Amino acid sequence: MTAYETKALNWPEVRAEDSISLDRFSLFLLRNKNAMECSKYLTKLEQPDTIQKLVMKLAFNLRKTWRCCIDHIMETERRSV
């Protein structure tokens, strides 16, 4: 497990009313993605179980929005996400 993955999975849960924490988590994930774009470890972060763990860091309403987006993509575009 890479340091990025460890830090991401150990990130505290983002509360619904805490927009600053959500911004920090978002920026961390973007930096993580950019840093690992050419790395063999990016595929670990793209694994469904890892993504599910990261989504669980989000507040309930954001997880609900995420699920709706995923359902829409799977239904309309007929592809996995």
C-alpha positions in Angstrom: 0.0 0.0 0.0 1.4 3.4 -0.9 1.7 6.4 1.4 -1.1 8.1 -0.6 -3.4 5.2 -0.3 -2.8 4.9 3.4 -3.4 8.6 4.0 -6.5 8.5 1.9 -7.9 5.5 3.7 -7.1 7.0 7.1 -8.6 10.3 6.3 -11.3 11.3 8.8 -14.9 11.2 7.7 -16.1 14.5 6.2 -19.2 15.9 8.0 -22.1 17.2 6.0 -21.7 20.8 7.2 -17.9 20.9 6.9 -17.2 22.4 3.5 -13.6 23.1 4.4 -12.9 19.5 5.2 -14.6 18.4 2.0 -12.4 20.9 0.0 -9.3 19.5 1.7 -10.3 15.9 1.0 -11.1 16.8 -2.6 -7.7 18.6 -3.1 -5.8 15.7 -1.5 -7.5 13.2 -3.9 -6.7 15.4 -6.9 -3.1 15.8 -5.9 -3.0 12.1 -5.2 -4.3 11.3 -8.7 -2.0 13.8 -10.4 1.1 12.5 -8.5 0.3 8.9 -9.3 -1.0 9.3 -12.9 2.1 7.6 -14.4 2.5 5.1 -11.5 1.7 1.5 -11.4 0.0 2.2 -8.1 -2.9 4.2 -9.5 -4.7 1.0 -10.3 -4.9 0.2 -6.6 -6.7 3.4 -6.0 -9.1 2.7 -8.8 -10.1 -0.7 -7.3 -13.8 -0.8 -6.4 -13.2 -1.7 -2.8 -10.8 1.2 -2.4 -13.2 3.6 -4.0 -16.0 2.4 -1.8 -13.9 3.0 1.3 -13.1 6.6 0.0 -16.8 7.3 -0.7 -17.6 6.2 2.8 -15.5 9.1 4.1 -18.2 11.4 2.6 -21.3 12.6 4.5 -24.5 10.6 3.9 -26.0 13.1 1.5 -22.9 13.1 -0.7 -22.8 9.3 -0.7 -26.4 9.3 -1.8 -25.5 11.8 -4.7 -22.6 9.5 -5.6 -24.8 6.5 -5.8 -27.3 8.3 -8.0 -24.6 9.4 -10.4 -23.3 5.8 -10.6 -26.7 4.4 -11.2 -27.3 7.0 -14.0 -24.0 6.2 -15.7 -24.6 2.4 -15.5 -28.2 2.7 -16.8 -27.7 5.3 -19.6 -24.2 4.6 -20.8 -24.3 0.8 -20.1 -20.8 0.8 -18.7 -19.1 0.1 -15.4 -17.9 3.0 -13.3 
